[in-house]
Amino acid sequence: MATETLKIEISWPDTLEVPAGATVNAQLWVGTEIADYRMITDGDACAPAGTSPATLEITYDAEDLLPDNAETVWDYLHIAPYLMHDGKRLNIARVAKVGIEEARLSGWKIAIS
């Protein structure tokens, strides 16, 4: 089992009120450009959301990037990051995607609203 860590820089606008103790959370999915995806993390990853941007580090098993069958080719990572505080979401999670190789080479930067 070979693990990899993906660093995702998540930023949000100054107009979004983020109280002390808030976190940025997300699940990481592998999939195609349009759909056909599956989660490759165990639940939500999270990091403190003290200042924007925050860096979320997600570790996953590289074998999870292998397709389930010969007809499927996983070529994108999908994520829907959101801010949380006191059990409540502070923003609506919007799905973002990036090519797997691009994310591995240069990380991933996402702006949420």
Secondary structure, DSSP 8 states (H G I E B T S, - for coil): --EEEEEEEEE--TTS---TT-EEEE-EEEE-SSS--EE-SSS-EEEE-SSSSEEEEEEEEGGGGS-SSTT----EEEE--EEEETTEESS----EEEEHHHHHHH-EEEE--
